[in-house]
Amino acid sequence: MLIEPIVLNYLKANMDVPIYLDMPDNLPKKFVIFTIVDRGRKNFINHVTIEFHSYAEKKLDAAEIDERVRMLMEDIILLPEIAASRLGGGNDLNDPQINKYRYRCYFNLTY
């Protein structure tokens, strides 16, 4: 089972900003990108680490989007496909290449 469509559909249904798997060509004012940074399986149980980047033109907006992502990813365990969700960390890390503020967080999912 691919975890990407599950997370993508869940976030799209619960957030009011666009969610992407890749950097879009036309950057909206606010958006989230996520990517898989680690993937594993042991005893037929899948584990994945997902990195989320929340972008906005104002730092406070990026922080608010990041907090919303964190809250939703803690609640993703309500989906039957997800067994566990743990925050692995995060920080603010601006992206001067696209002139936007960026916050990021990491979640470890078991599914």
Secondary structure as UniProt FT lines:
FT   HELIX           4..14
FT   STRAND          19..20
FT   STRAND          31..42
FT   TURN            43..44
FT   STRAND          45..56
FT   HELIX           59..75
FT   HELIX           76..78
FT   TURN            80..81
FT   STRAND          84..92
FT   TURN            96..99
FT   STRAND          100..110
//
